[in-house]
């Protein structure tokens, strides 16, 4: 077998794939994961989730399938508050050890 070359991930698959707007794409994906987990945990149908988020069912389907082009980060955060979740944004200086600042989304 030939030698394998392994490239360490940056932590953002969209950056690793050299896609435009990688930080925004990752932020949207992480917010969508949280929304989809909450919807599943509350056992909401797509129709019930759509009603709760004040959108139509096809948009819930797009969200469930991570087709996020039509959703802004702000809109996804509003969906979380509609699902009774607080969204907290913390701004702080980046550590000197890291080359670039980043956006990080984590769910409690």
C-alpha positions as CSV (number, residue, x, y, z in Angstrom):
1,X,0.0,0.0,0.0
2,X,1.2,3.5,-0.8
3,X,1.8,6.2,1.8
4,X,-1.2,8.1,3.0
5,X,-1.4,11.8,3.4
6,X,-3.5,13.0,6.3
7,X,-4.5,16.7,6.5
8,X,-5.6,17.9,9.9
9,X,-9.0,19.5,9.9
10,X,-9.3,23.2,10.6
11,X,-12.4,22.3,12.7
12,X,-14.7,23.7,10.0
13,X,-15.5,21.3,7.1
14,X,-16.6,24.2,4.9
15,X,-13.2,25.9,5.3
16,X,-11.5,22.5,4.6
17,X,-13.5,22.2,1.4
18,X,-12.5,25.8,0.5
19,X,-16.2,26.9,0.2
20,X,-17.1,30.6,0.3
21,X,-18.7,31.9,3.6
22,X,-17.4,28.9,5.5
23,X,-17.9,30.5,9.0
24,X,-21.5,31.4,8.2
25,X,-22.2,27.9,6.7
26,X,-20.8,26.2,9.8
27,X,-22.8,28.5,12.1
28,X,-26.0,27.8,10.3
29,X,-25.3,24.1,10.3
30,X,-24.7,24.0,14.1
31,X,-27.8,26.1,14.7
32,X,-29.9,23.8,12.5
33,X,-28.6,20.8,14.3
34,X,-29.8,22.3,17.6
35,X,-33.2,23.2,16.1
36,X,-33.7,19.7,14.6
37,X,-32.7,18.0,17.9
38,X,-35.2,20.1,19.9
39,X,-38.0,19.4,17.3
40,X,-37.2,15.7,17.6
41,X,-36.9,15.8,21.4
42,X,-40.3,17.5,21.6
43,X,-41.7,14.9,19.1
44,X,-43.1,17.7,17.0
45,X,-44.5,16.8,13.5
46,X,-43.3,19.0,10.7
47,X,-46.7,20.7,10.6
48,X,-46.6,21.4,14.4
49,X,-43.0,22.6,14.2
50,X,-43.9,24.9,11.3
51,X,-46.8,26.3,13.3
52,X,-44.5,26.9,16.3
53,X,-41.9,28.6,14.2
54,X,-44.4,30.5,12.1
55,X,-43.2,29.2,8.8
56,X,-44.6,26.7,6.3
57,X,-44.0,23.0,6.3
58,X,-41.8,22.9,3.2
59,X,-39.4,25.2,5.1
60,X,-39.3,22.8,8.0
61,X,-38.5,20.1,5.6
62,X,-35.6,22.2,4.1
63,X,-34.4,22.8,7.7
64,X,-34.6,19.1,8.6
65,X,-32.6,18.2,5.4
66,X,-30.0,21.0,6.1
67,X,-30.9,23.0,3.0
68,X,-30.1,26.2,4.7
69,X,-29.6,28.7,1.8
70,X,-32.9,30.5,2.6
71,X,-32.2,30.9,6.3
72,X,-30.1,33.6,7.9
73,X,-28.2,33.1,11.1
74,X,-30.5,35.6,12.8
75,X,-33.6,33.7,11.6
76,X,-32.3,30.4,12.9
77,X,-31.6,32.1,16.3
78,X,-35.2,33.3,16.4
79,X,-36.4,29.8,15.7
80,X,-34.4,28.7,18.8
81,X,-36.1,31.3,21.0
82,X,-39.5,30.2,19.6
83,X,-38.6,26.7,20.8
84,X,-38.0,28.1,24.3
85,X,-34.3,28.3,24.2
86,X,-32.1,31.2,25.2
87,X,-29.4,32.2,22.7
88,X,-26.3,33.8,24.2
89,X,-23.7,35.6,22.2
90,X,-20.3,36.1,23.9
91,X,-17.7,38.4,22.5
92,X,-14.2,38.1,23.8
93,X,-10.6,38.7,22.6
94,X,-9.1,35.7,20.7
95,X,-6.2,34.0,22.4
96,X,-2.8,35.1,21.1
97,X,-2.0,31.4,20.4
98,X,-4.6,31.3,17.6
99,X,-3.9,33.0,14.3
100,X,-7.5,34.1,13.5
101,X,-10.6,34.9,15.4
102,X,-13.6,32.6,14.9
103,X,-17.3,32.1,15.4
104,X,-18.2,29.2,17.7
105,X,-21.7,27.8,18.3
106,X,-22.2,25.4,21.1
107,X,-25.4,23.9,22.6
108,X,-25.7,23.3,26.3
